[in-house]
């Protein structure tokens, strides 16, 4: 997960920031078009898992095509929460 730390950019100024919080825990910060929100997270089965709005979410390593977002198509180093929500490094 060390390689996943830091900021990952999405379209229109959105981003995902993954920070180590110590003790095997992480903090996920997601900036959407409205605001930045923070979520405590853990690693399980090769994914970073967190709860958002009562739903379990998992962040997985993908490429831009797997994000399902035309703005990220063709990029090679990305994280995807679910199809339609992804972030990449340029």
C-alpha positions as CSV (number, residue, x, y, z in Angstrom):
1,X,0.0,0.0,0.0
2,X,3.0,2.3,0.3
3,X,2.9,3.0,-3.5
4,X,-0.7,4.1,-3.1
5,X,0.0,6.8,-0.5
6,X,-0.5,10.4,-1.7
7,X,-2.8,12.2,-4.0
8,X,-4.6,10.7,-7.0
9,X,-6.4,13.0,-9.4
10,X,-9.8,12.7,-10.9
11,X,-11.7,14.9,-13.4
12,X,-12.7,18.5,-12.7
13,X,-10.6,19.0,-9.6
14,X,-11.7,15.9,-7.8
15,X,-9.1,13.8,-6.0
16,X,-8.5,10.9,-3.6
17,X,-5.7,11.3,-1.0
18,X,-4.5,8.2,0.9
19,X,-2.5,8.8,4.1
20,X,-1.0,6.3,6.6
21,X,-2.6,6.8,10.0
22,X,-0.3,4.4,11.9
23,X,-0.9,0.9,13.3
24,X,-1.9,-0.5,9.9
25,X,-4.7,2.1,9.5
26,X,-5.2,4.7,6.8
27,X,-7.1,7.8,6.1
28,X,-8.9,8.3,2.8
29,X,-9.7,11.9,1.8
30,X,-12.0,12.3,-1.2
31,X,-12.7,15.6,-2.8
32,X,-15.8,15.6,-5.0
33,X,-17.4,18.6,-6.7
34,X,-18.9,19.8,-3.4
35,X,-16.4,19.2,-0.5
36,X,-13.6,17.1,0.9
37,X,-14.6,14.2,3.2
38,X,-12.4,12.0,5.3
39,X,-12.8,8.3,6.1
40,X,-10.8,5.9,8.3
41,X,-9.7,2.9,6.4
42,X,-8.0,-0.5,6.7
43,X,-6.4,-2.9,4.2
44,X,-8.1,-6.2,3.5
45,X,-7.7,-8.7,0.6
46,X,-5.4,-6.3,-1.3
47,X,-7.8,-3.4,-1.2
48,X,-8.2,-0.3,1.0
49,X,-11.6,-0.5,2.6
50,X,-13.7,2.3,4.2
51,X,-17.3,3.1,5.0
52,X,-19.0,6.0,3.3
53,X,-22.7,6.9,3.9
54,X,-23.4,3.5,5.4
55,X,-21.8,1.5,2.5
56,X,-18.6,-0.5,2.5
57,X,-16.3,0.8,-0.3
58,X,-13.1,-0.8,-1.6
59,X,-10.2,1.0,-3.4
60,X,-8.4,-1.2,-5.9
61,X,-5.5,-0.6,-8.2
62,X,-6.6,-0.4,-11.9
63,X,-5.8,1.4,-15.1
64,X,-7.8,4.3,-16.5
65,X,-10.0,2.2,-18.7
66,X,-11.2,0.1,-15.7
67,X,-12.4,3.3,-14.0
68,X,-15.1,3.6,-16.5
69,X,-14.4,7.3,-16.9
70,X,-13.7,8.8,-20.3
71,X,-11.4,11.5,-18.7
72,X,-9.1,8.8,-17.3
73,X,-9.1,6.4,-20.3
74,X,-5.6,5.4,-21.4
75,X,-3.9,6.2,-18.1
76,X,-1.9,3.3,-16.6
77,X,-1.7,4.0,-12.8
78,X,-5.1,4.5,-11.2
79,X,-7.2,3.6,-8.2
80,X,-10.9,2.8,-8.6
81,X,-13.5,2.8,-5.8
82,X,-16.2,1.5,-8.2
83,X,-16.9,2.0,-12.0
84,X,-17.5,5.7,-12.5
85,X,-15.3,6.7,-9.5
86,X,-11.6,6.6,-10.2
87,X,-8.4,8.6,-9.7
88,X,-5.1,8.4,-11.5
89,X,-1.5,9.6,-11.4
90,X,-0.3,11.2,-14.5
